[in-house]
Amino acid sequence: MEYVTLNDGHKMPILGFGVCLIPASQTVDAVRTALNHGYRLIDTAEYYNNEKAVGQAVRESGIPRNEIFVTTKMPPQASYQAAAKRIDESLAALDIDYIDLMLIHWPGSNNVETYRALEDAQKAGKVRSIGLSSFYGADYQQILDECDVVPAVDQNETHILNQQQAFQKVLNSHGTVLEAWSPFAEGKGNIFKNATLAKIAQKHNKSVAQVILRFLIQRGIIAIPKSVHENRIAENIDIFDFELDAEDMATIGSMDEERSLFRW
């Protein structure tokens, strides 16, 4: 596994396992499978209704707690007090002593107060790193301008068709790491059958999915693919034994359509 050092000094795996849309009844088994295959970053959210199952899988894994990086997210809140309550509720649901990274899941009407609750949770040791999800432009800048802690991570829609090349430079200039949600674009644009990607995959004796993930991590982007199928879970983490060359990177970079497929 390769790691990214966040602006607060904590190390975060550059590849993780996402549990969005995985029913709580399947989450324990899915996370257990991922951990058994070497994943050490698990990404959940209050909105996914499976925090409790994620925490159970982590506790029962037998893997030392400090070796597993758990991310969760809370919806934007109307007040500092409401945000502080949500943080405690997520921590209780996960039941894992502390949260490695907590994000505001999407922008709302009171982002500053919500983020200040995260800052105080970080000071209290409830949360180790804090950040954002789906924050761009003015929303991201407001946090920089009005809060004390620079977001460690901004998790955004990032995939071959929406590569966030310009925005990643903005984030990097402030010390925020880009993390890709939906790195496979949910298969939109027939991406897994793309002839260009297939040719590059054949060249490296890898799958198109592996090439996509390798492209992202070589750009320093954290990726959190999701699957409930063990063969795909295993395939997605098997990307650390090859490297895309400069030509590959340029070719894939030229596929950027710079448009959201999910209205973000």
Protein Blocks (a to p, Z undefined) as FASTA:
>chain_A
ZZdddfkopacdfbdcdfehiafklmmmmmmmmmmnopabdcddfklopmmmmmmmmmmn
opafklpccdddddddfbfklmmmmmmmmmmmnonopafbdcdfbdcfklmlmmmmmmmm
mmnomambdcdehiahjlmmmmmmmmmbdcfbdcddddfklnolmmmmmmmmnopacdde
hklonopahlmmgfklmmmmmmnopafklmmmmmmmmnopacddddfbfklmmmmmmmml
bccdfklmmmmmmmpgoiafklZZ
